Amino acid sequence: MAKQPPVRPPAEVELLINAPAESDAALADSNSAYNAEISYLLKKEVLASLQQNNRERLRYAKWTFVLTCFWIFAVMTLVFFNGYHPATGNRPLQLSDTVIITLISTTTINVFGFFLLVIKFLFNTGELAALTALFSNDPKRKQGEG
């Protein structure tokens, strides 16, 4: 007759059933490495996106500055020629007061509007705060509680 294995108590059998196998630990290690690689690639992609955003912001800020300078120069030229009185008393442009006031006020609003848009766009901190919370290890920061 063959020798039978010893009978184990039920508590020990349950511990053996619930104990993690060695393959589970290896699987957890591979998942951890996979998650770390995904996290690295995601951070790299976000960094590339932020760098591209900064380049585009700089480009649009320059064009906004050029457009604003051109607009101011054009308005100043119109105002100058409207008020220019050479020795002959001749005025090359004769615009009404309403047109001049409208031109100057819209120019002022445009200058301040462009300035405000560029400043808000260039120094947008909401995007950086969201990304910081995304990559933070603190779960309270990810939920916006901290």
FENSULNOR-V364448 format. One line per field, one symbol per residue. burial: I if it has 16 or more other ideal C-beta (glycine too) atoms within 10 Angstrom, else O. A space follows every 50 residues. Layout:
BEGIN
burial=???
END
This chain:
BEGIN
burial=OOOOOOOOOOOOOOOOOOOOOOOOOOOOOOOOOOOOOOOOOOOOOOOOOO OOOOOOOOOOIOOOOOOIOOOOOOIOOIIOOIOOOOOOOOOOOOIOOOOI OOIOOOIOOOOOOIOOOIOOOOOOOOOOOOOOOOOOOOOOOOOOOO
END
